[in-house]
Amino acid sequence: MEAIEFRVSPDGNVYYKQGKANEKRLTRFCKGICVEVLGIIHERFSGAWARLKLLYKPKNNSSAAKDVAAFSIVERFIRCNFGEHDLLTPDIDRDILHFEEVRCPLRGICPDENIICKPQSLYQLTPAEKEVASLYLDGYTFDWIASKLGKSPSTVKQQLWKLKKKLGAKNCREIIRVLRVHNI
């Protein structure tokens, strides 16, 4: 998917800007974007997918009802995760999602927080693995991470090896790609 930036207007409409094209309103007729985002949700965020499918069940089996339900799923996911208007990084760039801290009056009390809003990835990492992964993503070396966390470099290497195995990555570069693609 080409780089895309979403925003939610004060009246509640979702708009998007893809590449250098002018901003457009997202509607259920934007099939390309809807199909791409649906695929990402389904493939990477099973908890969000299950909850959204339950919330936005089609009213009947007609293709129009299914289109409305699919659009509602995409629109809700975007509102909860990409609704702020910023120009720092695209919200979706190739297959990497850049979630935003969306201002929401229900933040902290919403039953769907960490399910739809800030969804959890399929990969479950320990707190220590998350800490090492976060520093590794920021570009720090084994030695720097080890000194920062008060661990030995061999311990950090071992944790990255376990991460590589858990994520199914072939090498250290792929660890970074998998972590970014799956928003870990």
Residue pairs with C-beta under 8 A, 6 or more apart in sequence:
1 33
1 36
1 92
1 94
1 95
2 18
2 19
3 18
3 19
3 90
3 92
3 93
3 94
4 16
4 17
4 18
4 33
4 90
4 91
4 92
4 93
5 16
5 17
5 18
5 85
5 86
5 87
5 90
5 91
6 14
6 15
6 16
6 26
6 78
6 82
6 83
6 91
7 14
7 15
7 16
7 83
7 84
7 85
8 14
8 15
8 78
8 79
8 83
9 15
13 25
13 26
14 25
14 26
14 75
14 78
14 79
14 83
15 23
15 24
15 25
15 26
16 23
16 24
16 26
16 30
16 33
17 23
17 24
18 33
24 30
26 33
26 74
26 75
26 78
27 71
28 34
28 67
28 68
28 70
28 71
33 74
34 70
34 71
34 74
36 92
37 74
37 77
37 78
37 92
38 70
38 73
38 74
40 92
40 95
40 97
41 48
41 49
41 52
41 73
41 74
41 77
41 119
42 49
44 121
44 122
44 181
44 182
44 183
45 119
45 120
45 121
45 122
46 122
47 115
47 119
47 120
48 77
48 115
48 116
48 119
51 112
51 115
51 116
52 73
52 76
52 77
52 116
53 73
55 72
55 73
55 76
56 69
56 72
56 73
56 76
57 69
58 65
58 66
58 68
58 69
59 65
59 69
76 116
77 116
78 91
79 102
80 102
80 104
80 112
80 116
80 117
80 118
81 91
81 97
81 99
81 100
81 102
81 117
81 118
81 119
82 91
82 92
82 98
82 99
82 100
82 102
83 100
83 102
84 100
84 101
84 102
84 103
86 100
89 98
90 98
91 97
91 98
91 100
92 98
95 181
96 180
96 181
97 181
97 183
99 118
99 183
102 117
104 110
104 117
106 113
107 113
107 117
110 117
114 120
119 183
121 182
121 183
121 184
122 182
123 166
123 167
123 178
123 182
123 184
125 133
125 163
125 166
125 184
128 159
129 159
129 162
129 163
129 166
130 184
131 149
132 145
132 149
132 156
132 159
132 160
132 163
133 163
133 175
133 179
133 184
135 144
135 145
135 148
135 149
136 145
136 160
136 175
136 176
137 176
137 179
137 180
140 148
142 153
142 156
142 157
142 160
143 153
145 151
145 156
146 152
146 153
146 155
146 156
149 156
160 172
160 175
163 169
163 175
164 170
164 171
164 172
164 174
164 175
167 174
167 175
167 178
167 179
168 178
169 175
169 177
169 178
178 184
